[in-house]
Amino acid sequence: MLSAARTPVGRFDGILSDFTAIDLGALAIGSAVARAGLTPADVDTVNLGMVVSAGMGVAPAKAAAAEAGLPQGLHSRTVETVCGSGMDAIALGIESLVVGTAGVVVAGGMESRSNASYLLRPRFRRDTAHYARGARLRVKRGGAYRFVLAENVEEQLGATEIVDPTSYDGLFCPEDRKFVRQYALEFAAAQGYTAELINGYAAESHRKARAATAQGLFREEIVPAGDAHDDDLAPEEWLQNELTENPDDLASVYNASTPADGAAALTLTTGERAREIGLRPMARVLGYARYDSPACDFLGAPVEAVRELVDGLKAAGRPADFSLLEANEAFGIQLPRFAEAWRGREMNVHGGAIALGHPLGAAGARITTTLLHAMRHYGHARGLATICYGGGGGYAMAFELVA
């Protein structure tokens, strides 16, 4: 791992609302390449996670790379593994390096909750004076590759449905027809977790993120986006009002992450290639594991992924002791489980997605970027990054600083 950089994380219609996902991806790519001491021509492969890509045009990863000034002839891949997309992009980059199909890889993710297109259902959802439920909308061409409603516009809009793809493509499991929030509430009930317990963990996430931001501890990993230099944290007074109004909600805006805007990118190469071009890596990848599960078990999947990874490292005779861990906070509901499973390890020292927000396609790369910089800042030789994802599963990656 040569470098790791990320944009600030922006809330819905917040500080990054003027930037598309591709714009944000380009900022992260450009910074990661420059920080590594690479030239754009050195990079031959770009993998970027992105969950909500409707309306963004073809090959978003390549578009972001081109906007960052990388050559048009590079290999590009847009990765969609829900919240695990950014970490999956890194894993695919590692595999390309191992088998020799790539020499220098940029891997990460990008997402813009603020600029995600809305989707219009193609059929009527209810009967009206002129239309029967189930019939198709009446549309006509409104320009090249564009359509508009052909008649009775207000009536047609009232009889169909506008869908938020961030909610459906990022948070809805079609096999059970449940949003991930419902799985989380069922998980909490099964574990006997109370709102008081979960809110306590959430309060720590908010406190740590505010402190880290105030002390400038994120600045080393963040590339500014316009005038935005810091993460778009929710005001403390607003958070306290939400907590007061919903004290018993186990998955509220106070104690769960919300989809957000942001991007992160990391540069990867082999040790041999780094020596050839005279660059010093910041860290080496010790290994990674992916654990897939039923959708209802996704909150606990990081625990299983970490277990598989540590067991594999021990079996291979590699270092398997990790004092620092960065884990996604999809819901505060999962944090008691993490704390029990990973006793003795520092976790999310600067807060997590509950406080920062959750840019779906970039989340795994954001976590990894934050981990690597925290390892350097606090002097941890080895660290683990892990994330769960909707549909059922989790990733875990192990890193060691290069002395």
Secondary structure as GFF3:
##gff-version 3
##sequence-region A 1 403
A	DSSP	beta_strand	3	6	.	.	.	ID=ss1
A	DSSP	alpha_helix	21	36	.	.	.	ID=ss2
A	DSSP	three_ten_helix	40	42	.	.	.	ID=ss3
A	DSSP	beta_strand	45	49	.	.	.	ID=ss4
A	DSSP	alpha_helix	60	67	.	.	.	ID=ss5
A	DSSP	beta_strand	75	79	.	.	.	ID=ss6
A	DSSP	three_ten_helix	82	84	.	.	.	ID=ss7
A	DSSP	alpha_helix	85	99	.	.	.	ID=ss8
A	DSSP	beta_strand	104	111	.	.	.	ID=ss9
A	DSSP	beta_strand	119	120	.	.	.	ID=ss10
A	DSSP	beta_strand	139	143	.	.	.	ID=ss11
A	DSSP	beta_strand	146	149	.	.	.	ID=ss12
A	DSSP	alpha_helix	153	159	.	.	.	ID=ss13
A	DSSP	beta_strand	162	163	.	.	.	ID=ss14
A	DSSP	alpha_helix	165	171	.	.	.	ID=ss15
A	DSSP	beta_strand	172	173	.	.	.	ID=ss16
A	DSSP	beta_strand	178	179	.	.	.	ID=ss17
A	DSSP	alpha_helix	180	191	.	.	.	ID=ss18
A	DSSP	alpha_helix	195	214	.	.	.	ID=ss19
A	DSSP	alpha_helix	236	245	.	.	.	ID=ss20
A	DSSP	beta_strand	262	269	.	.	.	ID=ss21
A	DSSP	alpha_helix	271	276	.	.	.	ID=ss22
A	DSSP	beta_strand	283	292	.	.	.	ID=ss23
A	DSSP	three_ten_helix	295	300	.	.	.	ID=ss24
A	DSSP	alpha_helix	301	315	.	.	.	ID=ss25
A	DSSP	beta_strand	324	327	.	.	.	ID=ss26
A	DSSP	three_ten_helix	332	334	.	.	.	ID=ss27
A	DSSP	alpha_helix	335	341	.	.	.	ID=ss28
A	DSSP	beta_strand	346	347	.	.	.	ID=ss29
A	DSSP	alpha_helix	353	356	.	.	.	ID=ss30
A	DSSP	three_ten_helix	360	362	.	.	.	ID=ss31
A	DSSP	alpha_helix	363	378	.	.	.	ID=ss32
A	DSSP	beta_strand	382	389	.	.	.	ID=ss33
A	DSSP	beta_strand	393	401	.	.	.	ID=ss34
###
